[in-house]
Amino acid sequence: MEDFQGITENVFANGDVYIGSFKNSLLHGKGKYTWFDGATYDGDWEDGKMTGKGKIIWPSGAKYEGEISGGYLHGFGTFNYSDGSIYNGDWRMNIHHGIGQKLYANLDIYDGSWKEGMPEGCGRYFWSSGNSYIGNWKGGQMCGKGIMKWVNGDHFIGFWLNGFRHGSGVYHFADGAYYFGSWSRGLKDGKGTFYPAGSKPPSLEKWHNFLGYDIHGKGFLSRTLSLNSEKEKAPKHGLKHSFSEKFAITGISSAGLSNWPRSMDINWGLSDPTREALADEDSRMMSHTSDQGQHNVAYKDRTVYEREYVQGVLIQERVKDYEEIFHRSKEQKKTTVKEARKVSCINFFESRRSYYLMLNLQLGIRYTVGKITPVPMREVRSSDFGRRARIVMYFPGKGSQFTPPHYSVDFHWKDYCPMVFRNLREMFKLDAAEYMMSICGDDGLRELSSPGKSGSIFYLSQDDRFVIKTLKKSELKVLLKMLPKYYGHVKEHENTLITKFFGLHRITIYGHSKVRFVVMGNMFCTELKIHRRYDLKGSTLGRYTHGDKSRDGITMKDLDLSYEFHMDKLLRQSLFKQISLDCMFLESLNIIDYSLLLGVHFRPPEKLKALLEPPATVHNPDNLHHDDEGESSVSEPMISPKGLLLVTHEPSSVTTAPGPHIRGRPLKTYSLGDREVDVLLPGTARFRVQLGVNMPAQASHKLLDDKSESSEVELFELYDVVLYMGIIDILQEYNLKKKLEHAYKSLRFDPLSISVVEPHLYATRFKRFLEKVFHDLP
């Protein structure tokens, strides 16, 4: 029988006192426990543990009132810290977790979602200075979509990363000026458009719709972040290792209780972020816009400035008329609509079907990798390349003995040469679990527009490591035909620049076409911003970009290239040795129409380091200093006089690249005495230099006389750059169709200028062209 006792007072041997009820000699029901050091708990007990609702007061003055489970702060409650800060919201096992509001000792306020003690998810932060941020958080920092509003009237709508503006966005100045562009770590980085005060900016409606709320936070409250809404209760089961497990009838140790909340007394707040310099500080260099507010002035200024920045430094500006920009924007919209209506080689990439296709791809890859990974590692055999080297499976929506249920349409899955691609992934040092998580994780895939004329559909994994491209049937046949020699080439030459293939698949949905996919490594998977992208073939006919080149992320062609690159002698020797080997390989397979995909990351020029704008960040309160008026601001970052430095390779010091680029040894340079090197980017990171990855160089600008515009101003002729490159589009054979195309075009144009030529001439021209692009350092 259970032994219930009434309200009694018990004094334990260690000096603790309990006044309350018991059950079977355990503290149970209502009761007040006072520890010898002065801490008290008054509330509900269950089987010797604090469970239910109660109030805890510590000797430091901190107190908690709310729900408790198994001795943990768990559920909803209010914690008053000894420093004066207050948290009111959800808890999970002594940690802020769920929806809650915290008033900091410095009178800052955060209201929103918490995870493991840190703001994460949707939330809003109000600084005591009057500034505010509404948007997404991760790990206690602004990360994702969000809106920052400064007390002076400036506001920024766009993307954030680790407390910095990072990605695309719009900065609206208090005087009415706008800047549409991109940022990296708080600094303008890349191409953008500046609309001075008095000019008419584009509509911000798409930004508000994209972010899900406007600059006043409307739409944000509907996300149940208000503490007046119904609270989300955390589960009360599965708790373990709480301090109340130390309870004994002879007394309860106060060590757990008195030591535990000290971490709760730690108050962290965010430094007050700085805003953009008024009216875009670089406009004072290149133009004569007014710094005075013009909120009520009609749109009289028709001048627009297309600008390009490198880590906060303005390097190029074009003066445009507003009507020209507006007309070009309308043309782009028309082109986008026309392209959307075009019928590609796949006739069912519409609305939900595109989503189904991505889901099917993820299901199939998860199944294939899971099936092939447990097979013991062995060298490939000739049969692994044969027609029977396939994994075929049917995926019904309701699931089967071998496949899980899913919400997509029923489909048939085929995986080509699974053992070959499993070995290739091992060769490229790709972990099977990471590969599946990258492509098949909950975040899904992102669909990209095709950069070429093929009509292919491109997907990018959420971590940017892998590109998935749809193939034509003819391309699939070429890849399967070349696969044995490709495998041998990649195995023999670890520094090959040729595209890395990781998987080849096919999806068939009843009543629709078969869709073929190849999974490749993303050559531009780097934390550095790629400022220029070029697709270089070595031909000249039609090899320039049509339309607007001012857009960030556009891939340009041979005739658009306005730079020559100078690199260390040994780096260049290694580069062209591998290019020659790769071209010989492609020539032996009768392949043409390939190109060098080149990405260029610019470092800020030395001459303009003094003009580098301070990044708007809430990253570290230690960066704060006080000006003469006593207001806080973020100190300007220190910039090295060199954009990059070559240093001796140290494996323990380099930043591990997230992309599939870890195969191959670091390269050696002549300038450091034939030693393996890393490239050190001051203020950014340190990377190991590999062929086609993190390659340092100097870019010298050359004006294209026939293309130059009088309104364009180029500020510098020499830049430190980091290069990324690889040989892509290697699935076009010089077949009968291409021979006829060559004969036809040779009658109309210079035979050496056209892209379609026989393989030996194509390889020779390709190498000669690149030799004019990449030079030795003087």
FENWO-V127810 format. One record per residue. PSI is psi in radians with two decimals (999 if undefined). OMEGA is omega as a letter, one per 20 degrees, with the letter a starting at -180 (* if undefined). NEAR is the number of other C-alpha atoms within 10 Angstrom. Layout:
psi	omega	near
PSI	OMEGA	NEAR
PSI	OMEGA	NEAR
//
This chain:
psi	omega	near
2.51	r	4
2.43	a	7
1.78	r	9
2.34	r	14
2.61	r	15
-2.93	a	10
2.13	r	14
2.82	r	11
2.25	a	14
2.28	r	16
2.08	a	13
2.89	a	16
-0.50	a	10
0.05	r	13
-0.12	r	13
2.67	a	21
2.35	r	19
2.25	r	22
1.95	a	17
-2.87	a	22
2.81	r	21
2.82	r	22
2.12	a	16
0.78	r	13
0.20	r	15
2.57	r	19
2.15	a	26
2.30	a	21
-2.52	r	21
2.47	r	19
2.80	r	21
2.22	a	20
2.25	r	23
2.11	r	20
2.78	a	22
-0.54	a	15
-0.02	r	13
-0.20	r	14
2.53	a	20
2.62	r	22
2.25	r	21
1.92	a	20
-2.65	a	22
2.54	r	23
2.61	r	26
2.02	r	18
0.77	r	16
0.06	a	23
2.59	r	22
1.94	a	30
2.21	a	23
-2.31	r	21
2.49	a	20
-3.12	a	21
2.25	r	19
2.35	r	20
2.25	r	19
2.74	r	20
-0.46	a	12
-0.23	a	15
-0.21	r	12
2.57	r	21
2.66	r	20
2.41	r	22
2.11	a	20
-2.65	a	21
2.49	a	23
2.52	r	28
2.14	r	24
0.44	a	25
0.02	r	23
2.62	r	23
1.94	a	29
1.99	a	27
-2.42	a	26
2.37	r	24
2.99	a	21
2.25	r	21
2.14	r	22
2.01	a	20
2.76	a	23
-0.36	r	19
0.00	r	15
-0.20	r	15
2.72	a	21
2.32	r	23
2.29	a	21
1.87	a	21
-2.71	a	25
2.60	r	28
2.65	r	30
1.94	r	23
1.00	r	21
0.13	a	21
2.49	r	18
2.13	a	28
2.02	a	23
-2.46	a	25
2.25	a	29
2.87	r	25
2.37	r	25
2.22	r	22
2.04	a	19
2.85	a	21
-0.50	r	16
0.18	r	14
0.15	r	16
2.69	r	21
2.30	r	22
2.30	a	24
1.98	r	23
-2.61	a	29
2.46	r	28
2.63	r	27
2.14	r	19
0.73	r	16
0.00	a	17
2.57	r	17
2.20	r	28
2.32	a	22
-2.57	r	20
2.38	r	25
2.90	r	26
2.46	a	25
2.26	r	22
2.05	r	20
2.63	r	21
-0.34	r	13
-0.26	a	13
-0.22	r	12
2.75	a	21
2.69	r	21
2.33	r	23
2.13	a	26
-2.64	a	26
2.63	a	24
2.69	r	27
2.20	r	19
0.55	r	15
0.12	a	20
2.69	r	20
2.15	a	32
2.07	a	22
-2.62	a	21
2.46	r	23
2.89	r	28
2.16	r	27
2.30	r	24
2.20	a	22
2.69	a	21
-0.39	a	13
-0.08	r	12
-0.25	r	12
2.62	r	22
2.69	a	22
2.28	r	23
2.10	r	26
-2.63	a	25
2.63	a	24
2.70	r	28
2.11	r	21
0.69	r	19
-0.02	r	24
2.62	r	22
2.20	a	30
1.95	a	22
-2.87	a	22
2.68	r	21
3.09	r	22
2.21	r	22
2.13	r	24
2.02	r	22
2.68	a	24
-0.45	a	21
0.04	r	21
-0.09	r	23
2.70	r	26
2.56	r	25
2.06	r	23
2.08	a	21
-2.69	a	24
2.71	a	25
2.66	r	27
2.07	r	23
0.72	r	20
-0.11	a	25
2.50	r	24
2.30	a	27
1.90	a	27
-2.86	a	30
2.58	r	24
3.07	a	23
2.26	r	24
2.18	r	24
1.90	a	25
2.83	r	28
2.32	a	27
-0.21	r	22
2.84	a	21
2.01	a	19
2.87	r	21
2.91	r	13
2.48	r	8
0.12	a	12
-0.71	a	10
-0.54	r	10
-0.75	r	15
-0.74	r	17
-0.67	a	10
-0.73	a	12
-0.41	r	21
-0.01	r	15
2.75	a	19
-3.05	a	19
-0.26	r	16
0.02	r	10
0.11	r	16
2.33	a	11
-0.41	a	12
-0.73	a	20
-0.44	r	16
-0.14	r	11
0.37	r	12
0.63	r	16
-0.21	r	21
2.36	r	18
-0.11	r	16
-0.23	r	7
3.03	a	12
2.32	a	10
2.54	r	17
2.02	a	14
2.32	r	15
2.62	r	15
2.63	a	11
0.20	a	16
2.91	r	8
0.33	a	6
2.59	a	14
2.81	r	12
0.67	r	11
2.81	a	19
-0.41	a	21
-0.16	r	20
-0.23	a	16
0.05	a	15
2.45	r	16
2.72	a	14
-0.32	r	11
-0.05	r	12
2.78	a	19
2.21	r	26
2.30	r	18
-0.03	a	22
-0.79	a	12
-0.72	a	14
-0.71	a	20
-0.54	a	18
-0.60	a	11
-0.80	a	14
-0.10	a	17
-0.61	r	14
-0.46	r	10
-0.32	a	17
-0.22	a	18
2.12	a	12
2.12	r	16
2.41	r	13
2.99	a	21
2.46	r	20
2.59	a	20
2.06	a	26
2.55	r	24
2.76	r	18
3.06	r	23
2.63	r	22
2.50	a	12
2.25	r	15
0.53	r	27
1.66	a	19
-0.53	a	15
-0.21	r	17
-0.38	r	19
-0.45	r	12
-0.81	a	8
-0.29	a	15
-3.12	a	13
1.03	r	9
2.66	a	17
2.51	r	15
0.00	a	18
2.62	a	12
2.50	a	15
0.80	a	17
-0.61	a	12
0.19	a	9
2.40	r	12
2.80	a	11
1.62	a	12
-0.55	a	10
2.02	a	16
0.19	a	15
2.33	r	20
2.51	a	21
2.01	r	24
2.12	a	21
2.76	r	24
2.31	a	25
2.67	r	22
1.89	a	23
0.89	r	23
-0.10	a	24
2.19	r	24
2.13	a	27
-0.29	a	18
2.52	r	18
2.39	r	23
2.29	r	19
2.14	a	19
2.77	r	16
2.50	a	13
-0.70	a	18
-0.61	r	12
-0.77	r	12
-0.78	a	18
-0.76	a	13
-0.73	a	10
-0.66	r	14
-0.72	r	14
-0.69	r	11
-0.67	r	14
-0.71	r	14
-0.72	r	11
-0.77	r	12
-0.72	r	12
-0.73	r	11
-0.76	r	11
-0.77	a	10
-0.61	a	13
-0.46	a	12
-0.22	a	9
2.53	r	10
2.01	r	11
-3.05	a	14
-0.20	r	17
2.17	a	18
0.26	a	12
0.52	r	16
1.29	a	15
2.49	r	11
-2.10	a	8
-0.43	a	10
-0.56	r	13
-0.69	r	13
-0.76	r	16
-0.70	a	19
-0.76	r	20
-0.72	r	19
-0.72	r	18
-0.70	r	24
-0.76	r	21
-0.75	r	20
-0.76	a	21
-0.77	a	27
-0.70	r	21
-0.72	r	19
-0.81	a	19
-0.86	a	22
-0.68	r	20
-0.52	a	14
-0.65	a	12
-0.47	a	16
-0.72	a	16
-0.27	a	8
2.28	a	10
2.44	a	6
2.36	r	12
2.88	r	8
2.59	a	8
2.67	r	15
2.95	r	11
-0.54	a	9
-0.38	r	10
-0.25	r	18
-0.06	a	20
3.11	a	14
-0.44	a	10
-0.04	r	10
1.31	a	16
2.61	r	16
2.11	a	17
2.35	a	14
2.55	r	16
2.29	a	17
1.53	r	21
2.63	a	17
-0.59	a	15
-0.04	a	13
2.96	r	14
-3.02	r	11
-0.49	a	5
-0.26	a	10
2.62	a	16
2.75	r	13
2.65	a	13
2.98	a	15
0.15	r	12
-3.08	r	19
2.77	r	16
2.50	a	18
2.77	r	18
2.43	a	17
2.38	r	24
2.28	r	20
2.16	a	23
2.36	r	22
1.00	a	22
-0.64	a	24
-0.62	r	22
-0.85	a	22
-0.49	r	22
-0.76	r	22
-0.62	r	20
-0.73	r	19
-0.70	r	19
-0.70	a	14
-0.63	r	14
0.16	r	21
0.76	r	13
2.15	r	19
2.36	a	12
-0.74	a	17
-0.73	r	13
-0.66	r	11
-0.81	r	19
-0.74	a	18
-0.64	a	18
-0.75	a	20
-0.61	a	28
0.19	a	22
3.02	a	16
-0.44	a	10
-0.32	r	12
-2.89	a	19
2.72	r	25
2.26	r	14
2.34	r	17
2.72	r	14
2.61	a	12
2.27	r	13
-0.05	a	14
-2.89	a	9
0.07	a	6
-0.40	a	12
0.11	r	18
2.70	r	18
2.38	a	19
2.43	r	20
2.61	r	22
2.32	r	22
2.72	a	20
-0.48	r	17
0.14	r	16
0.19	a	21
-0.53	a	22
2.48	r	26
2.32	r	22
2.18	a	26
2.42	r	20
2.52	a	23
2.61	r	25
2.82	r	18
-0.67	r	12
-0.65	r	11
-0.66	r	17
-0.76	a	19
-0.71	r	13
-0.76	a	16
-0.76	r	18
-0.62	r	17
-0.70	a	14
-0.17	a	15
-0.75	r	17
-0.76	a	17
-0.61	r	13
-0.78	r	19
-0.78	r	17
-0.69	a	10
-0.79	a	16
-0.66	a	19
-0.67	a	15
-0.59	a	10
1.65	a	13
-0.32	r	15
0.30	a	21
2.50	r	22
-0.10	a	24
2.55	a	25
2.37	r	17
2.08	r	23
2.35	a	21
-0.22	a	22
2.63	a	22
2.14	a	24
2.87	r	25
2.41	r	20
2.33	r	21
2.11	r	18
2.31	a	17
2.25	r	11
0.05	a	6
3.01	a	11
2.81	r	13
2.39	a	16
2.18	a	20
2.41	a	20
2.59	r	22
2.38	r	18
2.21	a	20
2.83	r	19
2.46	r	20
1.98	a	20
-0.33	a	26
0.47	r	23
1.65	a	21
2.67	r	17
-0.17	r	13
2.54	r	16
2.32	r	21
1.91	a	21
-0.53	r	20
2.45	r	18
2.31	a	21
2.47	r	20
1.85	a	24
2.13	r	23
-0.45	a	24
-0.13	r	27
2.95	a	22
-0.44	a	16
1.99	r	15
0.23	a	13
1.05	r	19
2.78	a	14
2.23	r	14
2.61	r	9
-2.66	a	10
2.14	r	12
-0.02	a	13
-0.17	a	15
2.47	r	14
2.38	r	18
-0.03	r	14
2.50	r	14
2.09	a	18
3.08	a	21
-3.01	a	22
-0.86	a	19
-0.19	r	18
-0.24	a	17
2.02	a	19
0.37	a	13
2.65	r	18
2.50	a	18
2.26	a	21
2.20	a	20
2.91	r	20
2.51	a	20
-0.77	a	17
-0.62	r	15
-0.76	a	21
-0.68	r	21
-0.78	r	15
-0.69	a	16
-0.89	a	20
-0.42	r	15
-0.77	a	11
-0.63	r	19
-0.72	r	23
-0.76	r	15
-0.74	r	15
-0.67	r	20
-0.69	r	24
-0.73	r	16
-0.84	a	16
-0.64	r	22
-0.68	r	20
-0.41	r	12
0.09	r	20
0.61	a	16
2.41	r	24
-3.08	r	27
0.22	r	22
2.93	a	23
2.85	r	19
2.04	r	20
2.07	a	23
2.22	r	22
2.39	a	24
2.15	r	23
2.11	a	21
2.47	r	26
2.66	a	22
2.35	a	26
2.51	a	22
-0.66	a	15
-0.41	a	11
0.34	a	15
-0.50	a	19
-0.36	a	11
0.05	a	12
2.20	a	22
2.52	r	20
2.38	a	18
2.44	r	25
1.90	a	19
2.70	r	26
0.55	a	22
-0.77	a	19
2.06	r	13
-0.38	a	15
-0.24	a	9
-0.09	a	15
2.49	r	17
2.89	a	12
2.33	r	11
-3.05	a	9
-0.42	a	6
0.03	r	6
0.03	a	8
2.60	a	11
2.56	r	17
2.85	a	18
2.25	a	23
2.56	a	14
2.32	a	13
2.62	r	13
2.27	a	11
2.26	r	14
2.55	r	14
-0.27	r	13
2.46	r	15
-0.52	r	20
2.79	a	22
2.50	r	15
2.24	a	19
2.77	r	17
2.41	a	16
2.28	r	20
1.86	a	13
-0.59	a	12
-0.21	a	7
-0.31	a	12
2.67	r	16
2.20	a	13
2.09	a	14
2.42	a	16
-0.31	a	13
3.00	a	18
1.10	a	19
0.31	a	24
-0.04	r	16
2.48	r	15
2.61	a	13
2.69	r	13
2.59	a	20
2.78	r	21
2.69	r	22
2.63	r	24
-0.63	a	12
-0.41	r	14
0.51	r	13
0.74	r	9
0.73	r	11
2.67	r	15
2.49	a	20
2.77	r	22
2.75	r	28
2.19	a	21
2.09	r	20
1.77	a	18
2.29	r	16
-0.02	a	12
-1.34	a	12
3.14	r	14
2.21	a	22
2.58	r	24
2.51	a	27
2.12	r	26
2.90	a	25
2.06	a	25
-0.05	a	22
2.22	r	24
0.66	a	24
2.05	a	24
2.56	r	27
3.05	r	25
2.34	r	23
2.16	r	22
2.29	a	15
2.40	r	16
2.26	r	12
2.39	r	12
1.86	a	13
-0.66	a	7
-0.16	a	6
-0.21	a	9
2.61	r	10
2.47	a	11
-0.46	a	8
-0.02	a	10
2.31	r	15
2.09	r	15
2.10	a	13
-0.44	a	12
2.71	r	14
-0.16	a	13
2.30	a	15
2.58	r	20
2.35	a	21
2.80	r	24
2.23	a	25
2.51	r	22
2.35	a	23
2.77	r	23
2.80	a	21
2.14	a	23
3.06	r	17
1.05	a	15
0.41	a	18
0.42	r	23
1.97	r	17
2.68	r	20
1.37	a	19
-2.98	a	13
-0.72	r	9
-0.74	a	9
-0.57	r	16
-0.71	r	13
-0.67	r	12
-0.70	r	13
-0.79	a	18
-0.73	a	13
-0.84	a	12
-0.49	r	15
-0.47	r	16
-0.41	a	9
-0.51	a	8
2.97	r	11
2.12	a	11
-0.48	a	17
-0.22	a	16
-0.30	a	17
2.71	a	18
-0.65	a	20
1.75	r	22
2.93	a	23
2.69	a	19
-0.73	a	21
-0.79	r	17
-0.66	r	13
-0.83	a	23
-0.72	a	25
-0.82	r	15
-0.69	r	18
-0.82	a	22
-0.72	a	17
-0.69	r	11
-0.80	a	16
-0.53	r	17
-0.42	r	14
-0.25	r	10
-0.72	a	15
2.17	a	19
2.87	r	18
2.58	r	16
2.44	r	13
999	*	7
//
